[in-house]
Amino acid sequence: QVQLVESGGGLVQAGGSLRLSCAASGRTFSTDFMGWFRQAPGKEREFLAFIMWSGGVSYHGDSVKGRFTISRDTDKYTVYLQMNPLKPEDTAVYYCAAGRIAGERPQYYNYWGEGTQVTVSS
């Protein structure tokens, strides 16, 4: 029973920046890793990055390396995704997830937020 709430999405111009947040609450002790995914209409859910709560070890997917950066604030139990520069193809619903296994597959994560829309105009 972990609740995840994403925020920070919106409409931005190509080349701009956006910082997404994911606040975790509930049984947060049940999670060791936090991840970010996105899903565009008609597309499969795509892995973006994950980070370990203890130590902050992170990993970024090939599709966003050099543009997206995951980070966390352990005091606030919040995970962030800094996105810069944004491209039109980044338009999607962005989800944060939590679990005890690190990986790129959605099934590795037990808890999910409802998502936040990111729209990038060209």
C-alpha positions as CSV (number, residue, x, y, z in Angstrom):
1,Q,0.0,0.0,0.0
2,V,2.1,2.8,-1.4
3,Q,0.6,5.9,-2.9
4,L,2.4,7.7,-5.6
5,V,1.4,11.1,-7.0
6,E,3.0,12.7,-10.0
7,S,3.0,16.4,-10.7
8,G,4.8,18.9,-12.8
9,G,3.4,18.0,-16.2
10,G,2.1,20.5,-18.7
11,L,2.5,22.1,-22.1
12,V,6.0,23.2,-23.1
13,Q,7.7,24.3,-26.2
14,A,10.3,22.1,-27.9
15,G,13.7,22.8,-26.5
16,G,12.3,23.8,-23.1
17,S,12.6,22.1,-19.7
18,L,10.3,20.4,-17.3
19,R,10.8,18.9,-13.9
20,L,8.4,16.2,-12.8
21,S,7.9,15.2,-9.2
22,C,6.6,12.0,-7.6
23,A,5.6,12.1,-3.9
24,A,5.4,8.7,-2.1
25,S,3.4,8.0,0.9
26,G,2.0,5.0,2.9
27,R,4.2,1.9,3.3
28,T,7.2,3.5,1.7
29,F,9.5,1.1,3.6
30,S,8.3,-1.6,1.3
31,T,10.1,0.0,-1.7
32,D,13.8,0.2,-2.5
33,F,13.6,1.6,-6.0
34,M,11.7,4.3,-7.8
35,G,11.3,4.4,-11.5
36,W,9.9,6.7,-14.2
37,F,8.0,5.4,-17.3
38,R,6.0,7.1,-20.0
39,Q,3.3,6.0,-22.4
40,A,2.2,7.7,-25.6
41,P,-1.2,6.9,-27.2
42,G,-1.0,3.5,-29.0
43,K,2.5,2.8,-27.7
44,E,3.8,0.5,-25.0
45,R,4.9,1.8,-21.7
46,E,8.5,2.9,-22.0
47,F,11.2,2.7,-19.3
48,L,13.0,6.0,-18.6
49,A,15.0,5.7,-15.4
50,F,15.2,4.2,-11.9
51,I,17.0,5.2,-8.7
52,M,17.8,3.5,-5.5
53,W,16.6,5.2,-2.3
54,S,19.6,4.2,-0.3
55,G,22.8,5.5,-2.0
56,G,21.1,7.1,-4.9
57,V,22.4,4.8,-7.6
58,S,20.6,5.5,-10.8
59,Y,20.2,4.2,-14.3
60,H,18.8,5.9,-17.4
61,G,17.3,4.3,-20.5
62,D,19.1,4.7,-23.8
63,S,16.3,6.7,-25.2
64,V,16.7,9.6,-22.8
65,K,20.3,9.4,-21.7
66,G,21.9,12.9,-21.7
67,R,18.5,14.6,-21.6
68,F,16.6,13.2,-18.6
69,T,18.0,13.0,-15.1
70,I,16.4,11.2,-12.2
71,S,17.0,12.3,-8.6
72,R,15.5,11.9,-5.2
73,D,15.0,13.8,-1.9
74,T,15.0,11.2,0.8
75,D,13.7,13.6,3.5
76,K,10.6,14.4,1.4
77,Y,10.4,10.9,-0.1
78,T,10.1,12.4,-3.5
79,V,11.6,11.5,-6.8
80,Y,12.2,13.9,-9.6
81,L,12.7,13.7,-13.3
82,Q,14.5,16.7,-14.9
83,M,13.8,16.8,-18.6
84,N,15.9,19.0,-20.9
85,P,15.8,19.6,-23.7
86,L,12.3,18.4,-24.5
87,K,11.3,17.2,-27.9
88,P,7.9,16.7,-29.5
89,E,8.4,12.9,-29.4
90,D,8.5,13.2,-25.6
91,T,4.8,13.9,-25.5
92,A,3.2,11.2,-23.3
93,V,1.8,10.4,-20.0
94,Y,4.6,10.1,-17.4
95,Y,4.3,7.6,-14.6
96,C,6.3,7.0,-11.5
97,A,6.6,3.5,-10.0
98,A,8.0,1.9,-6.9
99,G,9.2,-1.6,-6.0
100,R,11.9,-3.8,-4.6
101,I,13.5,-4.8,-7.8
102,A,15.5,-2.6,-10.1
103,G,14.8,-3.0,-13.8
104,E,13.4,-1.7,-17.0
105,R,10.3,-3.9,-17.1
106,P,7.1,-2.5,-15.7
107,Q,6.3,-5.8,-14.0
108,Y,9.2,-5.3,-11.7
109,Y,7.3,-2.4,-10.0
110,N,4.5,-3.0,-7.6
111,Y,3.1,0.5,-7.2
112,W,2.1,3.1,-9.8
113,G,1.0,6.7,-9.8
114,E,-1.9,7.8,-12.0
115,G,0.4,9.7,-14.3
116,T,0.9,13.3,-15.4
117,Q,0.6,14.6,-19.0
118,V,3.5,16.1,-20.7
119,T,2.9,17.8,-24.1
120,V,5.7,19.3,-26.1
121,S,4.9,21.5,-29.0
122,S,7.0,21.9,-32.1
